[in-house]
């Protein structure tokens, strides 16, 4: 599923790309050359149909961490929103509250996407990570609609909701919110980078962005991702990488992803390269699940005292 559409992607048919016989070899070779040169539109479609996405991540076969689902009335968003909280079952008691990771979903998803087996399955990966020695933490998710996780001119203030409503609410459930981490994918990948930049290293220990929806210019953005050019400039993360100094940063993106080139250029703008990297993968849950085990190890290490 593509949570943040790439503008201008053409409709390409398999018949037009792969004509059969010797022409198939020629067309395939030419397509690959175009892909690697980043000159050919429809890159994600081609990677998928040429078998270059890589394997989907497989959910761990174990009992998932318990997840509690609830709702609250958000004044910041002007509506009732759903939220969820996963905490691993621990074999030994701990005298301190678990630290918090806020999971920010992609476009067209909701708070349940973080834990759905056909989406991210973070409750299962969390249980597996802790079983393999990753320091435990809690994961909370919340509905952000298609706000791109920042306050909008229409009064839908998802950024304020996360900071001033969700995090205090999670603290009331016995979770340590003094210094948190973010993980997000697609729209949520941008959201994590934006919120971590806004809150700074005193509040944020780590941020992990999977296939973040990044554009260097407002004219390139997806419809309704920003109110206008001024809104885009106000919350952009491009060119503001230094705001993440003091925060552990990880960025992952598949090479078949429509955001690959932008993400690669964004990563190159750091003084010190973030963790993560680029490998086979598309803009979908299969790729993101493949990255999740490494992401959770990264976050657990950053949150560990």
C-alpha positions as CSV (number, residue, x, y, z in Angstrom):
1,X,0.0,0.0,0.0
2,X,1.3,3.5,-0.9
3,X,0.5,5.8,2.0
4,X,1.9,8.9,0.4
5,X,1.5,9.0,-3.4
6,X,4.3,10.1,-5.6
7,X,3.1,13.0,-7.7
8,X,3.1,12.4,-11.5
9,X,3.4,8.6,-11.4
10,X,2.3,7.4,-14.9
11,X,0.0,4.5,-15.6
12,X,2.4,1.9,-17.0
13,X,1.2,-1.5,-18.2
14,X,3.1,-4.7,-18.1
15,X,2.5,-5.1,-21.8
16,X,4.1,-1.8,-22.6
17,X,7.2,-2.5,-20.4
18,X,7.8,-6.2,-21.1
19,X,7.0,-7.0,-24.7
20,X,8.0,-10.7,-24.6
21,X,10.8,-12.8,-26.0
22,X,14.0,-11.0,-26.9
23,X,12.2,-7.7,-26.5
24,X,11.6,-8.6,-22.8
25,X,15.3,-8.8,-22.2
26,X,16.0,-5.6,-24.0
27,X,13.1,-3.7,-22.3
28,X,14.1,-5.1,-18.9
29,X,17.7,-4.1,-19.3
30,X,16.7,-0.6,-20.5
31,X,14.2,-0.3,-17.6
32,X,16.9,-1.2,-15.1
33,X,19.3,1.2,-16.6
34,X,16.6,3.9,-16.3
35,X,15.8,3.0,-12.7
36,X,19.4,3.1,-11.6
37,X,19.8,6.5,-13.3
38,X,16.6,7.6,-11.5
39,X,15.4,8.9,-14.9
40,X,12.4,6.6,-15.4
41,X,9.0,7.5,-14.0
42,X,7.0,4.7,-12.2
43,X,10.1,3.5,-10.4
44,X,8.2,1.8,-7.5
45,X,5.9,0.0,-10.0
46,X,8.9,-1.3,-12.0
47,X,10.8,-2.5,-8.9
48,X,7.8,-4.5,-7.9
49,X,7.1,-6.1,-11.2
50,X,10.8,-6.8,-11.9
51,X,11.1,-8.6,-8.5
52,X,13.4,-6.0,-6.9
53,X,11.5,-5.2,-3.7
54,X,13.1,-7.8,-1.5
55,X,11.4,-10.1,0.9
56,X,8.5,-9.0,3.1
57,X,9.2,-8.9,6.8
58,X,7.8,-11.9,8.6
59,X,6.0,-11.5,12.0
60,X,7.6,-13.3,14.9
61,X,5.8,-16.5,15.8
62,X,5.1,-15.8,19.5
63,X,2.6,-14.3,21.9
64,X,2.4,-10.5,21.2
65,X,2.8,-7.9,23.8
66,X,-0.6,-6.9,25.3
67,X,-2.2,-3.9,23.6
68,X,-4.8,-1.7,25.3
69,X,-7.1,0.3,23.0
70,X,-9.2,3.3,24.0
71,X,-10.3,6.8,22.9
72,X,-10.2,10.3,24.2
73,X,-11.7,13.6,23.4
74,X,-9.0,15.7,21.7
75,X,-9.5,19.4,22.1
76,X,-6.5,19.9,19.8
77,X,-8.1,18.0,17.0
78,X,-11.7,18.8,17.8
79,X,-12.8,15.2,17.7
80,X,-12.7,11.9,19.6
81,X,-9.6,10.0,18.6
82,X,-8.4,6.4,19.1
83,X,-5.2,5.4,20.7
84,X,-3.4,2.3,21.8
85,X,-0.7,1.3,24.2
86,X,1.5,-1.8,24.0
87,X,3.7,-3.0,26.9
88,X,5.8,-6.1,26.9
89,X,5.2,-8.8,29.5
90,X,8.3,-9.0,31.5
91,X,9.7,-12.1,33.2
92,X,11.4,-10.1,35.9
93,X,10.0,-7.1,37.8
94,X,11.4,-3.7,37.2
95,X,11.3,-0.9,39.7
96,X,11.2,1.9,37.1
97,X,8.5,2.8,34.6
98,X,9.0,1.8,31.0
99,X,10.1,4.6,28.6
100,X,7.8,5.6,25.8
101,X,8.0,5.3,22.1
102,X,5.3,7.1,20.0
103,X,4.4,5.4,16.8
104,X,3.1,7.7,14.0
105,X,1.2,6.0,11.2
106,X,1.2,6.6,7.5
107,X,-1.4,8.3,5.3
108,X,-4.7,6.5,5.1
109,X,-4.0,4.6,8.3
110,X,-5.0,5.0,12.0
111,X,-3.8,4.0,15.5
112,X,-4.5,0.3,14.9
113,X,-2.1,0.1,12.0
114,X,0.9,0.0,14.4
115,X,-0.3,-3.3,15.8
116,X,-2.3,-4.9,13.0
117,X,-0.7,-8.1,11.7
118,X,-1.2,-7.0,8.1
119,X,0.5,-3.7,8.8
120,X,3.3,-3.2,11.2
121,X,2.7,-5.8,14.0
122,X,4.8,-3.8,16.5
123,X,3.3,-5.7,19.4
124,X,4.8,-8.9,18.1
125,X,8.1,-7.4,17.2
126,X,8.3,-5.7,20.6
127,X,7.8,-9.0,22.4
128,X,10.4,-10.6,20.2
129,X,12.9,-7.8,20.8
130,X,12.6,-7.9,24.6
131,X,12.9,-11.7,24.5
132,X,16.2,-11.3,22.7
133,X,17.6,-8.8,25.2
134,X,16.5,-5.4,23.9
135,X,15.8,-3.1,26.9
136,X,12.0,-3.0,27.2
137,X,9.8,0.0,26.4
138,X,6.2,0.9,25.7
139,X,4.7,1.8,22.3
140,X,1.8,4.2,22.0
141,X,-0.1,5.1,18.8
142,X,-2.8,7.6,18.1
143,X,-5.0,8.7,15.2
144,X,-3.5,11.5,13.1
145,X,-5.7,11.2,10.0
146,X,-4.0,12.8,7.0
147,X,-2.6,15.8,8.9
148,X,1.1,15.0,8.2
149,X,1.5,15.3,12.0
150,X,1.5,19.1,12.2
151,X,-1.0,21.7,13.2
152,X,-3.2,22.7,10.3
153,X,-5.0,25.9,9.4
154,X,-8.4,24.2,9.5
155,X,-8.0,23.7,13.3
156,X,-6.9,20.1,13.2
157,X,-3.9,20.2,15.4
158,X,-2.3,16.8,15.4
159,X,1.1,18.0,16.6
160,X,-0.4,19.7,19.6
161,X,-2.5,16.6,20.2
162,X,0.6,14.3,20.4
163,X,2.6,16.6,22.6
164,X,0.0,18.1,24.9
165,X,-2.6,15.4,25.1
166,X,-1.3,11.9,24.1
167,X,2.0,12.0,26.0
168,X,0.5,13.3,29.3
169,X,-2.3,10.7,28.9
170,X,0.3,7.9,28.5
171,X,2.1,9.2,31.6
172,X,-1.0,8.7,33.6
173,X,-0.8,5.0,32.7
174,X,2.5,4.6,34.5
175,X,4.8,5.1,31.5
176,X,8.0,7.2,31.8
177,X,7.5,10.1,29.3
178,X,10.4,12.3,30.6
179,X,12.5,11.5,27.4
180,X,10.8,9.6,24.6
181,X,11.4,8.3,21.1
182,X,9.5,8.4,17.9
183,X,9.0,5.8,15.1
184,X,7.0,6.5,12.0
185,X,6.6,5.3,8.4
186,X,5.7,7.3,5.3
187,X,3.7,10.3,6.5
188,X,4.6,9.3,10.0
189,X,8.3,9.1,9.1
190,X,8.2,12.8,8.3
191,X,6.1,13.4,11.4
192,X,8.7,11.7,13.6
193,X,11.5,13.8,12.2
194,X,9.4,17.0,12.5
195,X,8.3,16.4,16.1
196,X,11.7,15.3,17.2
197,X,13.2,18.5,15.7
198,X,10.5,20.6,17.4
199,X,11.0,19.0,20.9
200,X,14.7,18.7,20.8
201,X,17.2,16.4,22.6
202,X,16.0,17.3,26.1
203,X,12.7,15.5,25.4
204,X,13.6,13.1,22.6
205,X,16.2,10.4,22.8
206,X,15.7,8.9,19.4
207,X,13.7,9.0,16.2
208,X,13.4,6.3,13.5
209,X,11.9,7.2,10.2
210,X,10.9,4.5,7.7
211,X,10.4,5.7,4.1
212,X,9.7,9.3,5.3
213,X,7.5,11.3,3.0
214,X,10.0,14.0,2.2
215,X,10.0,16.7,-0.5
216,X,12.6,19.4,-1.0
217,X,10.1,21.9,-2.5
218,X,6.5,22.7,-1.8
219,X,5.6,22.4,-5.5
220,X,6.5,18.7,-5.3
221,X,4.4,17.7,-2.4
222,X,1.3,15.5,-2.3
223,X,-2.1,17.2,-2.4
224,X,-3.2,18.4,1.1
225,X,0.0,17.5,2.8
226,X,0.5,21.1,3.7
227,X,-1.8,24.1,3.8
228,X,0.4,26.3,1.5
229,X,4.1,27.1,0.9
230,X,4.3,29.0,4.2
231,X,3.1,26.0,6.1
232,X,5.5,23.8,4.3
233,X,8.4,26.1,5.1
234,X,7.3,26.3,8.8
235,X,7.5,22.6,9.4
236,X,10.0,21.3,6.8
237,X,12.9,19.1,8.0
238,X,14.9,19.5,4.9
239,X,17.9,21.7,5.5
240,X,17.2,21.6,9.3
241,X,19.1,18.4,10.1
242,X,21.0,20.2,12.9
243,X,17.9,20.5,14.9
244,X,18.3,16.7,15.5
245,X,21.8,17.1,17.1
246,X,21.9,15.2,20.4
247,X,19.1,12.8,19.2
248,X,19.9,9.4,17.9
249,X,18.5,9.3,14.3
250,X,17.8,6.3,12.1
251,X,16.5,6.6,8.5
252,X,15.6,3.6,6.3
253,X,14.2,3.7,2.8
254,X,13.8,1.1,0.0
255,X,15.6,1.7,-3.2
256,X,12.4,1.1,-5.1
257,X,10.5,3.7,-3.0
258,X,9.3,6.9,-4.7
259,X,10.9,8.8,-1.9
260,X,14.3,7.0,-2.2
261,X,16.2,9.8,-4.0
262,X,14.7,12.5,-1.7
263,X,15.5,10.5,1.4
264,X,19.0,9.7,0.3
265,X,19.6,13.5,-0.3
266,X,18.1,14.3,3.1
267,X,20.4,11.8,4.8
268,X,23.4,13.3,3.0
269,X,22.6,16.6,4.7
270,X,23.6,15.4,8.2
271,X,27.0,16.2,9.6
272,X,27.2,12.6,10.8
273,X,25.4,9.9,8.9
274,X,22.3,8.6,10.7
275,X,21.9,4.9,11.4
276,X,19.8,2.8,9.0
277,X,20.3,2.9,5.2
278,X,19.0,1.8,1.9
279,X,18.3,-1.7,0.5
280,X,15.8,-3.4,-1.7
281,X,12.3,-2.4,-0.8
282,X,9.1,-0.6,-1.9
283,X,6.9,1.9,-0.1
284,X,4.8,-0.8,1.7
285,X,4.3,-2.7,5.0
286,X,6.3,-5.7,3.8
287,X,9.5,-3.6,3.6
288,X,8.8,-1.7,6.8
289,X,8.2,-4.9,8.8
290,X,11.6,-6.2,7.5
291,X,13.2,-3.1,9.0
292,X,11.3,-3.2,12.3
293,X,13.6,-5.6,14.3
294,X,16.6,-3.4,13.7
295,X,14.6,-0.3,14.4
296,X,13.5,-1.6,17.8
297,X,17.0,-2.6,18.7
298,X,18.2,0.9,17.8
299,X,15.4,2.6,19.8
300,X,15.9,0.3,22.8
301,X,19.6,1.1,22.9
302,X,18.9,4.8,22.7
303,X,16.3,4.8,25.5
304,X,18.4,2.5,27.8
305,X,20.1,4.4,30.7
